[in-house]
Amino acid sequence: MGKIKDTMAKMKCSECGRITHYTKRNKKKVKEKLSLSKYCNFCRKNTTHTESK
């Protein structure tokens, strides 16, 4: 059995547009872009972060 490779994904704040978080993502299991609620240090509040290139 081979290992399934996880790739690093950049998480971009939906309000200020800055990349503030990185996370691992399995491209074979998760086909659509990630969208998570995370804390943004620049906005100083919880905002929706979406995966960017």
mmCIF entry with sequence, helices, sheets and N, C-alpha, C, O atoms, coordinates in Angstrom:
data_MODEL
# 
_entry.id   MODEL 
# 
_entity.id                         1 
_entity.type                       polymer 
_entity.pdbx_number_of_molecules   1 
# 
_entity_poly.entity_id                      1 
_entity_poly.type                           'polypeptide(L)' 
_entity_poly.nstd_linkage                   no 
_entity_poly.nstd_monomer                   no 
_entity_poly.pdbx_seq_one_letter_code       MGKIKDTMAKMKCSECGRITHYTKRNKKKVKEKLSLSKYCNFCRKNTTHTESK 
_entity_poly.pdbx_seq_one_letter_code_can   MGKIKDTMAKMKCSECGRITHYTKRNKKKVKEKLSLSKYCNFCRKNTTHTESK 
_entity_poly.pdbx_strand_id                 A 
# 
loop_
_entity_poly_seq.entity_id 
_entity_poly_seq.num 
_entity_poly_seq.mon_id 
_entity_poly_seq.hetero 
1 1  MET n 
1 2  GLY n 
1 3  LYS n 
1 4  ILE n 
1 5  LYS n 
1 6  ASP n 
1 7  THR n 
1 8  MET n 
1 9  ALA n 
1 10 LYS n 
1 11 MET n 
1 12 LYS n 
1 13 CYS n 
1 14 SER n 
1 15 GLU n 
1 16 CYS n 
1 17 GLY n 
1 18 ARG n 
1 19 ILE n 
1 20 THR n 
1 21 HIS n 
1 22 TYR n 
1 23 THR n 
1 24 LYS n 
1 25 ARG n 
1 26 ASN n 
1 27 LYS n 
1 28 LYS n 
1 29 LYS n 
1 30 VAL n 
1 31 LYS n 
1 32 GLU n 
1 33 LYS n 
1 34 LEU n 
1 35 SER n 
1 36 LEU n 
1 37 SER n 
1 38 LYS n 
1 39 TYR n 
1 40 CYS n 
1 41 ASN n 
1 42 PHE n 
1 43 CYS n 
1 44 ARG n 
1 45 LYS n 
1 46 ASN n 
1 47 THR n 
1 48 THR n 
1 49 HIS n 
1 50 THR n 
1 51 GLU n 
1 52 SER n 
1 53 LYS n 
# 
_struct_asym.id          A 
_struct_asym.entity_id   1 
# 
_struct_sheet.id               AA1 
_struct_sheet.type             ? 
_struct_sheet.number_strands   4 
_struct_sheet.details          ? 
# 
loop_
_struct_sheet_order.sheet_id 
_struct_sheet_order.range_id_1 
_struct_sheet_order.range_id_2 
_struct_sheet_order.offset 
_struct_sheet_order.sense 
AA1 1 2 ? anti-parallel 
AA1 2 3 ? anti-parallel 
AA1 3 4 ? anti-parallel 
# 
loop_
_struct_sheet_range.sheet_id 
_struct_sheet_range.id 
_struct_sheet_range.beg_label_comp_id 
_struct_sheet_range.beg_label_asym_id 
_struct_sheet_range.beg_label_seq_id 
_struct_sheet_range.pdbx_beg_PDB_ins_code 
_struct_sheet_range.end_label_comp_id 
_struct_sheet_range.end_label_asym_id 
_struct_sheet_range.end_label_seq_id 
_struct_sheet_range.pdbx_end_PDB_ins_code 
_struct_sheet_range.beg_auth_comp_id 
_struct_sheet_range.beg_auth_asym_id 
_struct_sheet_range.beg_auth_seq_id 
_struct_sheet_range.end_auth_comp_id 
_struct_sheet_range.end_auth_asym_id 
_struct_sheet_range.end_auth_seq_id 
AA1 1 ILE A 19 ? ARG A 25 ? ILE A 19 ARG A 25 
AA1 2 THR A 7  ? CYS A 13 ? THR A 7  CYS A 13 
AA1 3 LYS A 45 ? SER A 52 ? LYS A 45 SER A 52 
AA1 4 SER A 35 ? CYS A 40 ? SER A 35 CYS A 40 
# 
loop_
_atom_site.group_PDB 
_atom_site.id 
_atom_site.type_symbol 
_atom_site.label_atom_id 
_atom_site.label_alt_id 
_atom_site.label_comp_id 
_atom_site.label_asym_id 
_atom_site.label_entity_id 
_atom_site.label_seq_id 
_atom_site.pdbx_PDB_ins_code 
_atom_site.Cartn_x 
_atom_site.Cartn_y 
_atom_site.Cartn_z 
_atom_site.occupancy 
_atom_site.B_iso_or_equiv 
_atom_site.pdbx_formal_charge 
_atom_site.auth_seq_id 
_atom_site.auth_comp_id 
_atom_site.auth_asym_id 
_atom_site.auth_atom_id 
_atom_site.pdbx_PDB_model_num 
ATOM 1   N N  . MET A 1 1  ? 0.834   -1.189 0.000  1.00 0.00 ? 1  MET A N  1 
ATOM 2   C CA . MET A 1 1  ? 0.000   0.000  0.000  1.00 0.00 ? 1  MET A CA 1 
ATOM 3   C C  . MET A 1 1  ? 0.872   1.243  0.000  1.00 0.00 ? 1  MET A C  1 
ATOM 4   O O  . MET A 1 1  ? 1.858   1.328  0.732  1.00 0.00 ? 1  MET A O  1 
ATOM 5   N N  . GLY A 1 2  ? 0.499   2.194  -0.823 1.00 0.00 ? 2  GLY A N  1 
ATOM 6   C CA . GLY A 1 2  ? 1.241   3.439  -0.895 1.00 0.00 ? 2  GLY A CA 1 
ATOM 7   C C  . GLY A 1 2  ? 0.624   4.499  -0.008 1.00 0.00 ? 2  GLY A C  1 
ATOM 8   O O  . GLY A 1 2  ? -0.558  4.441  0.329  1.00 0.00 ? 2  GLY A O  1 
ATOM 9   N N  . LYS A 1 3  ? 1.429   5.452  0.359  1.00 0.00 ? 3  LYS A N  1 
ATOM 10  C CA . LYS A 1 3  ? 0.928   6.557  1.167  1.00 0.00 ? 3  LYS A CA 1 
ATOM 11  C C  . LYS A 1 3  ? 0.174   7.543  0.290  1.00 0.00 ? 3  LYS A C  1 
ATOM 12  O O  . LYS A 1 3  ? 0.539   7.765  -0.865 1.00 0.00 ? 3  LYS A O  1 
ATOM 13  N N  . ILE A 1 4  ? -0.863  8.123  0.835  1.00 0.00 ? 4  ILE A N  1 
ATOM 14  C CA . ILE A 1 4  ? -1.587  9.185  0.140  1.00 0.00 ? 4  ILE A CA 1 
ATOM 15  C C  . ILE A 1 4  ? -0.923  10.499 0.532  1.00 0.00 ? 4  ILE A C  1 
ATOM 16  O O  . ILE A 1 4  ? -0.777  10.803 1.716  1.00 0.00 ? 4  ILE A O  1 
ATOM 17  N N  . LYS A 1 5  ? -0.525  11.270 -0.466 1.00 0.00 ? 5  LYS A N  1 
ATOM 18  C CA . LYS A 1 5  ? 0.203   12.507 -0.199 1.00 0.00 ? 5  LYS A CA 1 
ATOM 19  C C  . LYS A 1 5  ? -0.760  13.644 0.121  1.00 0.00 ? 5  LYS A C  1 
ATOM 20  O O  . LYS A 1 5  ? -1.744  13.868 -0.584 1.00 0.00 ? 5  LYS A O  1 
ATOM 21  N N  . ASP A 1 6  ? -0.453  14.348 1.194  1.00 0.00 ? 6  ASP A N  1 
ATOM 22  C CA . ASP A 1 6  ? -1.176  15.564 1.530  1.00 0.00 ? 6  ASP A CA 1 
ATOM 23  C C  . ASP A 1 6  ? -0.389  16.746 0.979  1.00 0.00 ? 6  ASP A C  1 
ATOM 24  O O  . ASP A 1 6  ? 0.842   16.751 1.010  1.00 0.00 ? 6  ASP A O  1 
ATOM 25  N N  . THR A 1 7  ? -1.095  17.730 0.482  1.00 0.00 ? 7  THR A N  1 
ATOM 26  C CA . THR A 1 7  ? -0.431  18.922 -0.035 1.00 0.00 ? 7  THR A CA 1 
ATOM 27  C C  . THR A 1 7  ? -0.766  20.104 0.862  1.00 0.00 ? 7  THR A C  1 
ATOM 28  O O  . THR A 1 7  ? -1.812  20.136 1.510  1.00 0.00 ? 7  THR A O  1 
ATOM 29  N N  . MET A 1 8  ? 0.135   21.069 0.885  1.00 0.00 ? 8  MET A N  1 
ATOM 30  C CA . MET A 1 8  ? -0.092  22.263 1.678  1.00 0.00 ? 8  MET A CA 1 
ATOM 31  C C  . MET A 1 8  ? -1.039  23.191 0.926  1.00 0.00 ? 8  MET A C  1 
ATOM 32  O O  . MET A 1 8  ? -0.907  23.385 -0.283 1.00 0.00 ? 8  MET A O  1 
ATOM 33  N N  . ALA A 1 9  ? -1.990  23.759 1.651  1.00 0.00 ? 9  ALA A N  1 
ATOM 34  C CA . ALA A 1 9  ? -2.950  24.685 1.062  1.00 0.00 ? 9  ALA A CA 1 
ATOM 35  C C  . ALA A 1 9  ? -2.862  26.013 1.807  1.00 0.00 ? 9  ALA A C  1 
ATOM 36  O O  . ALA A 1 9  ? -2.829  26.041 3.037  1.00 0.00 ? 9  ALA A O  1 
ATOM 37  N N  . LYS A 1 10 ? -2.824  27.107 1.059  1.00 0.00 ? 10 LYS A N  1 
ATOM 38  C CA . LYS A 1 10 ? -2.809  28.446 1.649  1.00 0.00 ? 10 LYS A CA 1 
ATOM 39  C C  . LYS A 1 10 ? -4.242  28.863 1.917  1.00 0.00 ? 10 LYS A C  1 
ATOM 40  O O  . LYS A 1 10 ? -5.116  28.654 1.075  1.00 0.00 ? 10 LYS A O  1 
ATOM 41  N N  . MET A 1 11 ? -4.496  29.454 3.087  1.00 0.00 ? 11 MET A N  1 
ATOM 42  C CA . MET A 1 11 ? -5.829  29.921 3.437  1.00 0.00 ? 11 MET A CA 1 
ATOM 43  C C  . MET A 1 11 ? -5.836  31.448 3.408  1.00 0.00 ? 11 MET A C  1 
ATOM 44  O O  . MET A 1 11 ? -5.055  32.096 4.105  1.00 0.00 ? 11 MET A O  1 
ATOM 45  N N  . LYS A 1 12 ? -6.726  32.010 2.594  1.00 0.00 ? 12 LYS A N  1 
ATOM 46  C CA . LYS A 1 12 ? -6.795  33.454 2.365  1.00 0.00 ? 12 LYS A CA 1 
ATOM 47  C C  . LYS A 1 12 ? -8.036  34.020 3.056  1.00 0.00 ? 12 LYS A C  1 
ATOM 48  O O  . LYS A 1 12 ? -9.124  33.458 2.936  1.00 0.00 ? 12 LYS A O  1 
ATOM 49  N N  . CYS A 1 13 ? -7.874  35.126 3.776  1.00 0.00 ? 13 CYS A N  1 
ATOM 50  C CA . CYS A 1 13 ? -8.983  35.786 4.461  1.00 0.00 ? 13 CYS A CA 1 
ATOM 51  C C  . CYS A 1 13 ? -9.940  36.381 3.434  1.00 0.00 ? 13 CYS A C  1 
ATOM 52  O O  . CYS A 1 13 ? -9.506  36.993 2.458  1.00 0.00 ? 13 CYS A O  1 
ATOM 53  N N  . SER A 1 14 ? -11.236 36.202 3.651  1.00 0.00 ? 14 SER A N  1 
ATOM 54  C CA . SER A 1 14 ? -12.224 36.701 2.687  1.00 0.00 ? 14 SER A CA 1 
ATOM 55  C C  . SER A 1 14 ? -12.441 38.208 2.810  1.00 0.00 ? 14 SER A C  1 
ATOM 56  O O  . SER A 1 14 ? -12.949 38.830 1.877  1.00 0.00 ? 14 SER A O  1 
ATOM 57  N N  . GLU A 1 15 ? -12.067 38.807 3.942  1.00 0.00 ? 15 GLU A N  1 
ATOM 58  C CA . GLU A 1 15 ? -12.287 40.247 4.129  1.00 0.00 ? 15 GLU A CA 1 
ATOM 59  C C  . GLU A 1 15 ? -11.076 41.088 3.717  1.00 0.00 ? 15 GLU A C  1 
ATOM 60  O O  . GLU A 1 15 ? -11.215 42.025 2.930  1.00 0.00 ? 15 GLU A O  1 
ATOM 61  N N  . CYS A 1 16 ? -9.894  40.764 4.240  1.00 0.00 ? 16 CYS A N  1 
ATOM 62  C CA . CYS A 1 16 ? -8.718  41.585 3.915  1.00 0.00 ? 16 CYS A CA 1 
ATOM 63  C C  . CYS A 1 16 ? -7.917  41.011 2.749  1.00 0.00 ? 16 CYS A C  1 
ATOM 64  O O  . CYS A 1 16 ? -7.126  41.736 2.146  1.00 0.00 ? 16 CYS A O  1 
ATOM 65  N N  . GLY A 1 17 ? -8.094  39.740 2.413  1.00 0.00 ? 17 GLY A N  1 
ATOM 66  C CA . GLY A 1 17 ? -7.425  39.137 1.271  1.00 0.00 ? 17 GLY A CA 1 
ATOM 67  C C  . GLY A 1 17 ? -6.000  38.679 1.529  1.00 0.00 ? 17 GLY A C  1 
ATOM 68  O O  . GLY A 1 17 ? -5.285  38.348 0.584  1.00 0.00 ? 17 GLY A O  1 
ATOM 69  N N  . ARG A 1 18 ? -5.571  38.650 2.781  1.00 0.00 ? 18 ARG A N  1 
ATOM 70  C CA . ARG A 1 18 ? -4.206  38.234 3.102  1.00 0.00 ? 18 ARG A CA 1 
ATOM 71  C C  . ARG A 1 18 ? -4.167  36.740 3.407  1.00 0.00 ? 18 ARG A C  1 
ATOM 72  O O  . ARG A 1 18 ? -5.134  36.168 3.909  1.00 0.00 ? 18 ARG A O  1 
ATOM 73  N N  . ILE A 1 19 ? -3.045  36.129 3.099  1.00 0.00 ? 19 ILE A N  1 
ATOM 74  C CA . ILE A 1 19 ? -2.845  34.717 3.413  1.00 0.00 ? 19 ILE A CA 1 
ATOM 75  C C  . ILE A 1 19 ? -2.305  34.647 4.837  1.00 0.00 ? 19 ILE A C  1 
ATOM 76  O O  . ILE A 1 19 ? -1.189  35.093 5.105  1.00 0.00 ? 19 ILE A O  1 
ATOM 77  N N  . THR A 1 20 ? -3.095  34.087 5.746  1.00 0.00 ? 20 THR A N  1 
ATOM 78  C CA . THR A 1 20 ? -2.723  34.079 7.156  1.00 0.00 ? 20 THR A CA 1 
ATOM 79  C C  . THR A 1 20 ? -2.555  32.681 7.730  1.00 0.00 ? 20 THR A C  1 
ATOM 80  O O  . THR A 1 20 ? -1.982  32.537 8.810  1.00 0.00 ? 20 THR A O  1 
ATOM 81  N N  . HIS A 1 21 ? -3.032  31.650 7.051  1.00 0.00 ? 21 HIS A N  1 
ATOM 82  C CA . HIS A 1 21 ? -2.950  30.286 7.571  1.00 0.00 ? 21 HIS A CA 1 
ATOM 83  C C  . HIS A 1 21 ? -2.546  29.318 6.472  1.00 0.00 ? 21 HIS A C  1 
ATOM 84  O O  . HIS A 1 21 ? -2.775  29.563 5.288  1.00 0.00 ? 21 HIS A O  1 
ATOM 85  N N  . TYR A 1 22 ? -1.938  28.208 6.891  1.00 0.00 ? 22 TYR A N  1 
ATOM 86  C CA . TYR A 1 22 ? -1.600  27.105 5.997  1.00 0.00 ? 22 TYR A CA 1 
ATOM 87  C C  . TYR A 1 22 ? -2.163  25.833 6.613  1.00 0.00 ? 22 TYR A C  1 
ATOM 88  O O  . TYR A 1 22 ? -2.188  25.694 7.836  1.00 0.00 ? 22 TYR A O  1 
ATOM 89  N N  . THR A 1 23 ? -2.613  24.905 5.777  1.00 0.00 ? 23 THR A N  1 
ATOM 90  C CA . THR A 1 23 ? -3.143  23.646 6.264  1.00 0.00 ? 23 THR A CA 1 
ATOM 91  C C  . THR A 1 23 ? -2.842  22.546 5.257  1.00 0.00 ? 23 THR A C  1 
ATOM 92  O O  . THR A 1 23 ? -2.532  22.826 4.100  1.00 0.00 ? 23 THR A O  1 
ATOM 93  N N  . LYS A 1 24 ? -2.932  21.298 5.697  1.00 0.00 ? 24 LYS A N  1 
ATOM 94  C CA . LYS A 1 24 ? -2.729  20.167 4.798  1.00 0.00 ? 24 LYS A CA 1 
ATOM 95  C C  . LYS A 1 24 ? -4.063  19.734 4.220  1.00 0.00 ? 24 LYS A C  1 
ATOM 96  O O  . LYS A 1 24 ? -5.099  19.820 4.879  1.00 0.00 ? 24 LYS A O  1 
ATOM 97  N N  . ARG A 1 25 ? -4.023  19.265 2.969  1.00 0.00 ? 25 ARG A N  1 
ATOM 98  C CA . ARG A 1 25 ? -5.247  18.862 2.288  1.00 0.00 ? 25 ARG A CA 1 
ATOM 99  C C  . ARG A 1 25 ? -4.946  17.661 1.395  1.00 0.00 ? 25 ARG A C  1 
ATOM 100 O O  . ARG A 1 25 ? -3.927  17.636 0.704  1.00 0.00 ? 25 ARG A O  1 
ATOM 101 N N  . ASN A 1 26 ? -5.831  16.669 1.411  1.00 0.00 ? 26 ASN A N  1 
ATOM 102 C CA . ASN A 1 26 ? -5.701  15.510 0.544  1.00 0.00 ? 26 ASN A CA 1 
ATOM 103 C C  . ASN A 1 26 ? -6.515  15.768 -0.714 1.00 0.00 ? 26 ASN A C  1 
ATOM 104 O O  . ASN A 1 26 ? -7.742  15.842 -0.651 1.00 0.00 ? 26 ASN A O  1 
ATOM 105 N N  . LYS A 1 27 ? -5.846  15.907 -1.861 1.00 0.00 ? 27 LYS A N  1 
ATOM 106 C CA . LYS A 1 27 ? -6.527  16.258 -3.107 1.00 0.00 ? 27 LYS A CA 1 
ATOM 107 C C  . LYS A 1 27 ? -7.421  15.142 -3.629 1.00 0.00 ? 27 LYS A C  1 
ATOM 108 O O  . LYS A 1 27 ? -8.394  15.412 -4.333 1.00 0.00 ? 27 LYS A O  1 
ATOM 109 N N  . LYS A 1 28 ? -7.108  13.889 -3.295 1.00 0.00 ? 28 LYS A N  1 
ATOM 110 C CA . LYS A 1 28 ? -7.913  12.772 -3.791 1.00 0.00 ? 28 LYS A CA 1 
ATOM 111 C C  . LYS A 1 28 ? -9.237  12.648 -3.045 1.00 0.00 ? 28 LYS A C  1 
ATOM 112 O O  . LYS A 1 28 ? -10.242 12.262 -3.642 1.00 0.00 ? 28 LYS A O  1 
ATOM 113 N N  . LYS A 1 29 ? -9.257  12.966 -1.762 1.00 0.00 ? 29 LYS A N  1 
ATOM 114 C CA . LYS A 1 29 ? -10.481 12.833 -0.966 1.00 0.00 ? 29 LYS A CA 1 
ATOM 115 C C  . LYS A 1 29 ? -11.353 14.082 -1.020 1.00 0.00 ? 29 LYS A C  1 
ATOM 116 O O  . LYS A 1 29 ? -12.579 13.980 -1.069 1.00 0.00 ? 29 LYS A O  1 
ATOM 117 N N  . VAL A 1 30 ? -10.733 15.258 -1.012 1.00 0.00 ? 30 VAL A N  1 
ATOM 118 C CA . VAL A 1 30 ? -11.469 16.525 -0.996 1.00 0.00 ? 30 VAL A CA 1 
ATOM 119 C C  . VAL A 1 30 ? -11.288 17.193 -2.356 1.00 0.00 ? 30 VAL A C  1 
ATOM 120 O O  . VAL A 1 30 ? -10.206 17.695 -2.659 1.00 0.00 ? 30 VAL A O  1 
ATOM 121 N N  . LYS A 1 31 ? -12.331 17.203 -3.171 1.00 0.00 ? 31 LYS A N  1 
ATOM 122 C CA . LYS A 1 31 ? -12.235 17.739 -4.535 1.00 0.00 ? 31 LYS A CA 1 
ATOM 123 C C  . LYS A 1 31 ? -12.430 19.254 -4.585 1.00 0.00 ? 31 LYS A C  1 
ATOM 124 O O  . LYS A 1 31 ? -11.753 19.933 -5.357 1.00 0.00 ? 31 LYS A O  1 
ATOM 125 N N  . GLU A 1 32 ? -13.349 19.799 -3.771 1.00 0.00 ? 32 GLU A N  1 
ATOM 126 C CA . GLU A 1 32 ? -13.641 21.229 -3.817 1.00 0.00 ? 32 GLU A CA 1 
ATOM 127 C C  . GLU A 1 32 ? -12.679 22.005 -2.910 1.00 0.00 ? 32 GLU A C  1 
ATOM 128 O O  . GLU A 1 32 ? -11.960 21.415 -2.104 1.00 0.00 ? 32 GLU A O  1 
ATOM 129 N N  . LYS A 1 33 ? -12.678 23.311 -3.050 1.00 0.00 ? 33 LYS A N  1 
ATOM 130 C CA . LYS A 1 33 ? -11.804 24.166 -2.249 1.00 0.00 ? 33 LYS A CA 1 
ATOM 131 C C  . LYS A 1 33 ? -12.261 24.169 -0.794 1.00 0.00 ? 33 LYS A C  1 
ATOM 132 O O  . LYS A 1 33 ? -13.455 24.085 -0.505 1.00 0.00 ? 33 LYS A O  1 
ATOM 133 N N  . LEU A 1 34 ? -11.295 24.265 0.115  1.00 0.00 ? 34 LEU A N  1 
ATOM 134 C CA . LEU A 1 34 ? -11.601 24.329 1.539  1.00 0.00 ? 34 LEU A CA 1 
ATOM 135 C C  . LEU A 1 34 ? -12.125 25.711 1.901  1.00 0.00 ? 34 LEU A C  1 
ATOM 136 O O  . LEU A 1 34 ? -11.714 26.718 1.325  1.00 0.00 ? 34 LEU A O  1 
ATOM 137 N N  . SER A 1 35 ? -13.029 25.742 2.853  1.00 0.00 ? 35 SER A N  1 
ATOM 138 C CA . SER A 1 35 ? -13.548 26.996 3.379  1.00 0.00 ? 35 SER A CA 1 
ATOM 139 C C  . SER A 1 35 ? -13.750 26.808 4.880  1.00 0.00 ? 35 SER A C  1 
ATOM 140 O O  . SER A 1 35 ? -14.641 26.074 5.308  1.00 0.00 ? 35 SER A O  1 
ATOM 141 N N  . LEU A 1 36 ? -12.913 27.477 5.677  1.00 0.00 ? 36 LEU A N  1 
ATOM 142 C CA . LEU A 1 36 ? -12.940 27.307 7.121  1.00 0.00 ? 36 LEU A CA 1 
ATOM 143 C C  . LEU A 1 36 ? -13.057 28.653 7.821  1.00 0.00 ? 36 LEU A C  1 
ATOM 144 O O  . LEU A 1 36 ? -12.655 29.685 7.284  1.00 0.00 ? 36 LEU A O  1 
ATOM 145 N N  . SER A 1 37 ? -13.610 28.628 9.022  1.00 0.00 ? 37 SER A N  1 
ATOM 146 C CA . SER A 1 37 ? -13.677 29.830 9.839  1.00 0.00 ? 37 SER A CA 1 
ATOM 147 C C  . SER A 1 37 ? -12.431 29.862 10.718 1.00 0.00 ? 37 SER A C  1 
ATOM 148 O O  . SER A 1 37 ? -12.231 28.980 11.553 1.00 0.00 ? 37 SER A O  1 
ATOM 149 N N  . LYS A 1 38 ? -11.601 30.876 10.527 1.00 0.00 ? 38 LYS A N  1 
ATOM 150 C CA . LYS A 1 38 ? -10.352 31.011 11.266 1.00 0.00 ? 38 LYS A CA 1 
ATOM 151 C C  . LYS A 1 38 ? -10.207 32.443 11.778 1.00 0.00 ? 38 LYS A C  1 
ATOM 152 O O  . LYS A 1 38 ? -10.886 33.355 11.306 1.00 0.00 ? 38 LYS A O  1 
ATOM 153 N N  . TYR A 1 39 ? -9.311  32.626 12.750 1.00 0.00 ? 39 TYR A N  1 
ATOM 154 C CA . TYR A 1 39 ? -9.029  33.955 13.284 1.00 0.00 ? 39 TYR A CA 1 
ATOM 155 C C  . TYR A 1 39 ? -8.002  34.654 12.397 1.00 0.00 ? 39 TYR A C  1 
ATOM 156 O O  . TYR A 1 39 ? -6.962  34.078 12.077 1.00 0.00 ? 39 TYR A O  1 
ATOM 157 N N  . CYS A 1 40 ? -8.287  35.888 12.000 1.00 0.00 ? 40 CYS A N  1 
ATOM 158 C CA . CYS A 1 40 ? -7.365  36.694 11.203 1.00 0.00 ? 40 CYS A CA 1 
ATOM 159 C C  . CYS A 1 40 ? -6.726  37.743 12.110 1.00 0.00 ? 40 CYS A C  1 
ATOM 160 O O  . CYS A 1 40 ? -7.428  38.525 12.751 1.00 0.00 ? 40 CYS A O  1 
ATOM 161 N N  . ASN A 1 41 ? -5.389  37.759 12.163 1.00 0.00 ? 41 ASN A N  1 
ATOM 162 C CA . ASN A 1 41 ? -4.670  38.712 13.014 1.00 0.00 ? 41 ASN A CA 1 
ATOM 163 C C  . ASN A 1 41 ? -4.803  40.144 12.516 1.00 0.00 ? 41 ASN A C  1 
ATOM 164 O O  . ASN A 1 41 ? -4.742  41.083 13.310 1.00 0.00 ? 41 ASN A O  1 
ATOM 165 N N  . PHE A 1 42 ? -4.983  40.322 11.211 1.00 0.00 ? 42 PHE A N  1 
ATOM 166 C CA . PHE A 1 42 ? -5.069  41.661 10.647 1.00 0.00 ? 42 PHE A CA 1 
ATOM 167 C C  . PHE A 1 42 ? -6.459  42.259 10.843 1.00 0.00 ? 42 PHE A C  1 
ATOM 168 O O  . PHE A 1 42 ? -6.585  43.451 11.123 1.00 0.00 ? 42 PHE A O  1 
ATOM 169 N N  . CYS A 1 43 ? -7.505  41.441 10.697 1.00 0.00 ? 43 CYS A N  1 
ATOM 170 C CA . CYS A 1 43 ? -8.878  41.912 10.916 1.00 0.00 ? 43 CYS A CA 1 
ATOM 171 C C  . CYS A 1 43 ? -9.254  41.876 12.399 1.00 0.00 ? 43 CYS A C  1 
ATOM 172 O O  . CYS A 1 43 ? -10.194 42.547 12.825 1.00 0.00 ? 43 CYS A O  1 
ATOM 173 N N  . ARG A 1 44 ? -8.518  41.095 13.171 1.00 0.00 ? 44 ARG A N  1 
ATOM 174 C CA . ARG A 1 44 ? -8.751  40.887 14.602 1.00 0.00 ? 44 ARG A CA 1 
ATOM 175 C C  . ARG A 1 44 ? -10.147 40.338 14.900 1.00 0.00 ? 44 ARG A C  1 
ATOM 176 O O  . ARG A 1 44 ? -10.815 40.780 15.835 1.00 0.00 ? 44 ARG A O  1 
ATOM 177 N N  . LYS A 1 45 ? -10.575 39.368 14.088 1.00 0.00 ? 45 LYS A N  1 
ATOM 178 C CA . LYS A 1 45 ? -11.847 38.681 14.327 1.00 0.00 ? 45 LYS A CA 1 
ATOM 179 C C  . LYS A 1 45 ? -11.869 37.387 13.527 1.00 0.00 ? 45 LYS A C  1 
ATOM 180 O O  . LYS A 1 45 ? -11.020 37.164 12.665 1.00 0.00 ? 45 LYS A O  1 
ATOM 181 N N  . ASN A 1 46 ? -12.848 36.538 13.821 1.00 0.00 ? 46 ASN A N  1 
ATOM 182 C CA . ASN A 1 46 ? -13.015 35.305 13.066 1.00 0.00 ? 46 ASN A CA 1 
ATOM 183 C C  . ASN A 1 46 ? -13.668 35.617 11.732 1.00 0.00 ? 46 ASN A C  1 
ATOM 184 O O  . ASN A 1 46 ? -14.712 36.268 11.681 1.00 0.00 ? 46 ASN A O  1 
ATOM 185 N N  . THR A 1 47 ? -13.049 35.151 10.648 1.00 0.00 ? 47 THR A N  1 
ATOM 186 C CA . THR A 1 47 ? -13.577 35.355 9.305  1.00 0.00 ? 47 THR A CA 1 
ATOM 187 C C  . THR A 1 47 ? -13.497 34.039 8.541  1.00 0.00 ? 47 THR A C  1 
ATOM 188 O O  . THR A 1 47 ? -12.840 33.095 8.980  1.00 0.00 ? 47 THR A O  1 
ATOM 189 N N  . THR A 1 48 ? -14.160 33.984 7.414  1.00 0.00 ? 48 THR A N  1 
ATOM 190 C CA . THR A 1 48 ? -14.092 32.813 6.561  1.00 0.00 ? 48 THR A CA 1 
ATOM 191 C C  . THR A 1 48 ? -12.807 32.868 5.749  1.00 0.00 ? 48 THR A C  1 
ATOM 192 O O  . THR A 1 48 ? -12.519 33.866 5.089  1.00 0.00 ? 48 THR A O  1 
ATOM 193 N N  . HIS A 1 49 ? -12.046 31.794 5.804  1.00 0.00 ? 49 HIS A N  1 
ATOM 194 C CA . HIS A 1 49 ? -10.812 31.676 5.035  1.00 0.00 ? 49 HIS A CA 1 
ATOM 195 C C  . HIS A 1 49 ? -11.037 30.620 3.964  1.00 0.00 ? 49 HIS A C  1 
ATOM 196 O O  . HIS A 1 49 ? -11.500 29.518 4.260  1.00 0.00 ? 49 HIS A O  1 
ATOM 197 N N  . THR A 1 50 ? -10.711 30.954 2.726  1.00 0.00 ? 50 THR A N  1 
ATOM 198 C CA . THR A 1 50 ? -10.866 30.018 1.622  1.00 0.00 ? 50 THR A CA 1 
ATOM 199 C C  . THR A 1 50 ? -9.496  29.668 1.055  1.00 0.00 ? 50 THR A C  1 
ATOM 200 O O  . THR A 1 50 ? -8.541  30.434 1.182  1.00 0.00 ? 50 THR A O  1 
ATOM 201 N N  . GLU A 1 51 ? -9.421  28.521 0.440  1.00 0.00 ? 51 GLU A N  1 
ATOM 202 C CA . GLU A 1 51 ? -8.161  28.061 -0.135 1.00 0.00 ? 51 GLU A CA 1 
ATOM 203 C C  . GLU A 1 51 ? -7.801  28.893 -1.360 1.00 0.00 ? 51 GLU A C  1 
ATOM 204 O O  . GLU A 1 51 ? -8.661  29.207 -2.183 1.00 0.00 ? 51 GLU A O  1 
ATOM 205 N N  . SER A 1 52 ? -6.526  29.247 -1.471 1.00 0.00 ? 52 SER A N  1 
ATOM 206 C CA . SER A 1 52 ? -6.055  30.004 -2.630 1.00 0.00 ? 52 SER A CA 1 
ATOM 207 C C  . SER A 1 52 ? -4.879  29.272 -3.255 1.00 0.00 ? 52 SER A C  1 
ATOM 208 O O  . SER A 1 52 ? -4.381  28.295 -2.695 1.00 0.00 ? 52 SER A O  1 
ATOM 209 N N  . LYS A 1 53 ? -4.439  29.740 -4.409 1.00 0.00 ? 53 LYS A N  1 
ATOM 210 C CA . LYS A 1 53 ? -3.328  29.082 -5.111 1.00 0.00 ? 53 LYS A CA 1 
ATOM 211 C C  . LYS A 1 53 ? -1.996  29.460 -4.529 1.00 0.00 ? 53 LYS A C  1 
ATOM 212 O O  . LYS A 1 53 ? -0.960  28.994 -5.004 1.00 0.00 ? 53 LYS A O  1 
# 
